[in-house]
Amino acid sequence: MKNLIVYIPALCVFAGFLLISIGSFVINLAMGFIISGLLLFLLGYMYTNKGGEP
């Protein structure tokens, strides 16, 4: 159970980004692709190692 609690913030961020992407696709298809790409870039940036401890 302790291992699952560690991943809860990452799952919440992923679920939030997914819902934002779906909402933007409903509004406009082109805007949905742009926002999805930006959110995927942001997600990748958030989870990369930035030179700290591994």
N, C-alpha and C positions, 0 to 999 in steps of 0.2 A: 504493500500500500504506500510506503514511503517513496518508492520509485515513481509512482503515478503522480504524486503531489508535485514533484519536481517539474513535470511537463505541463501542468495546468496553465501557467501563464502563456507558454508558447502556443498551446491549443486555443486559448482565448484570442490571442492575436491573430492566429490563422483563421479562426472562425469569423472574426470581425472583418478581416480583409476579404474573405470570401463573400460575406453578405454585402459589403460595399461594392464589390465587383458585380455581383448579380443585380443589385439595384441600379447600377449605372448601365448595365446591358439592357435592362428593361426600359430605361429612359431613351437611350440612343446607342446604337450598335458601335459606331466609331468611337464615341466617348468611352464606352465600356472597354474597348481594347486598349485605349490610352491609359485609363485609370488602372486596369489590371496589370499592364506592364510596369507602371510606376510603383504600384503596391508590391509586385514581385521583386522589383529592384530594391525597394525599401526593406522587404523581408530578408532578402539575401544580405544586405548591408548590416542589418541588425544582428544576424547570426554568424557573421564571419569573425574570425579571430583578429583582433586589432593590435596584435603585437604583445599582448599581455601573457599571462600564464596559460598554458594549454588546457 
